[in-house]
Amino acid sequence: MTSIRDDHVRVHFRLETDEDGWPPASVESLWAVDLGDGTVRLDNTPWFVRGVAGDDIIRVKVDHEGVRWAGETVRASENCTIRLIVVKDGGSAAARQTVLETFHRLGTTGEGIEQFRMVALDVPPDADLPRIRKLLEHGEAKGWWHWEEGCVTAVWQATAAA
């Protein structure tokens, strides 16, 4: 995510909770750049929202209290959102930072959150997708983390067949 500037706004997404109570919230708010035409460009990686990624252009509706609510995706960025629950070392800050640094070397950005021992990765289309997938699968097999696809592209999905 870039540094927050005056043109940044919060966009709220309603979340559906599954039978296990996940995600642990009914709304997630993300930073976005207001494009001035009823749309925003997402400027951080979602923790829980499915189907969106950083740099997606989203239509918003502003309610009577001035809260921006996400609508449909106007233009997908071709970025992917991958989330990990870090198990190694109890998901410590050091373990999460190591995960971020390791994936950063493969072309991703992201951030960690202590409360859920999570790392959320923003994976641009020019990142090393095959190596990222291999590392995700290797780390899960080793018991370092569990991972899920929050938002993926056809190019990402093709790495599963490779």
Disulfide bonds with the S-S distance in Angstrom:
none
